[in-house]
Amino acid sequence: MGIEIERKFIVRGEGWRPLVRESRLLVQGYLARTPVAVRVRRIGEQALLSLKEATPAILRREFEYEIPLADAEALFALCLDPPLRKRRHWVPYGGATFEIDEFLDQNEGLVIAEIELPAVSAEFPRPPWLGREVSEDSRFFNVELARRPFSQWSLEERAACC
């Protein structure tokens, strides 16, 4: 069984941009939401099928399998919502690597940093661009952003989060 321990944060400002090591476009769609999110994802010419516990927690079970690109393209047509697109940036900082997702389309304006950890209580660096933690706020889960994009949030919700 795969376990993912991930912390998520709102990103403040642009101070992370000069540190970007690599960037790639990700396209992902959801075939199911609960109790397990079933996701198809394309990263360049690689395609993945993932099953991830759909609970608001830092530690969640996750299973991920590479699939043929043609299968992924066929699965996108079966998704519950239009696929979510984001540009993922890998940013090393203080001996750790943050994955910064800059959302596109209906989620434009939302920038989230994620860091995977070996344990829930593991220490990690806190760069100055790391804002409020949203690890356990399900509104920031990609599966929820596909269902209810950032552009559909009220002005109060958007102002309060970012």
HELIX and SHEET records of a PDB file:
HELIX    1   1 ARG A   17  LEU A   19  5                                   3    
HELIX    2   2 LEU A   69  PHE A   76  1                                   8    
HELIX    3   3 ASP A  105  ASN A  107  5                                   3    
HELIX    4   4 SER A  138  PHE A  140  5                                   3    
HELIX    5   5 ASN A  142  ARG A  147  1                                   6    
HELIX    6   6 PHE A  150  GLN A  152  5                                   3    
HELIX    7   7 LEU A  155  CYS A  161  1                                   7    
SHEET    1   A 9 LEU A 130  GLU A 133  0                                        
SHEET    2   A 9 ILE A   3  VAL A  11 -1                                        
SHEET    3   A 9 LEU A  59  ILE A  67 -1                                        
SHEET    4   A 9 GLN A  46  GLU A  53 -1                                        
SHEET    5   A 9 VAL A  36  ILE A  43 -1                                        
SHEET    6   A 9 GLU A  22  ALA A  32 -1                                        
SHEET    7   A 9 LEU A  84  TYR A  93 -1                                        
SHEET    8   A 9 ALA A  96  PHE A 103 -1                                        
SHEET    9   A 9 VAL A 111  GLU A 116 -1                                        
END                                                                             
